[in-house]
Amino acid sequence: MEKREITVNLPPDLDPVYSNRIQVAYKDDEFTFVFLHEIPGTNQARAKSVVSISPKHAKNFSQVLSKTIVDYEAKFGEISAHADSKDEAQNNVTIHGYS
């Protein structure tokens, strides 16, 4: 397969977005990612960005993310996927307000 190069133009007023939680929804023709910032010490989160992509692009994103994690761990060490009891309780969350 031939590789292509593309030029990406980032607008100067485009601000980075920090997200510490994500909600994923899907239907037959798209995946939708809602990037959230959970406010510490509260039961609230603010949506920071909503991104929808095709199933084909979602599959490609998954593969690229997996490879990037492998590269990251080779450079910085393994990312612990094991949650302690505190983390486990924080990750078991029902998100209301968008579906």
CORBELFEN-V527699 format. One record per backbone hydrogen bond with DSSP energy under -1.0 kcal/mol. CO is the residue of the C=O (numbers start at 0). NH is the residue of the N-H. If there is no record, write none. Layout:
co->CO nh->NH
co->CO nh->NH
This chain:
co->10 nh->13
co->20 nh->35
co->22 nh->33
co->24 nh->31
co->29 nh->26
co->30 nh->52
co->31 nh->24
co->32 nh->50
co->33 nh->22
co->34 nh->47
co->34 nh->48
co->35 nh->19
co->35 nh->20
co->36 nh->45
co->38 nh->41
co->43 nh->38
co->45 nh->36
co->48 nh->34
co->50 nh->32
co->52 nh->30
co->53 nh->57
co->54 nh->58
co->55 nh->59
co->56 nh->60
co->57 nh->61
co->58 nh->62
co->59 nh->63
co->60 nh->64
co->61 nh->65
co->62 nh->66
co->63 nh->67
co->64 nh->68
co->65 nh->69
co->66 nh->70
co->67 nh->71
co->68 nh->72
co->69 nh->73
co->70 nh->74
co->71 nh->75
co->72 nh->76
co->83 nh->87
co->84 nh->88
co->85 nh->89
co->86 nh->90
co->87 nh->91
co->90 nh->92
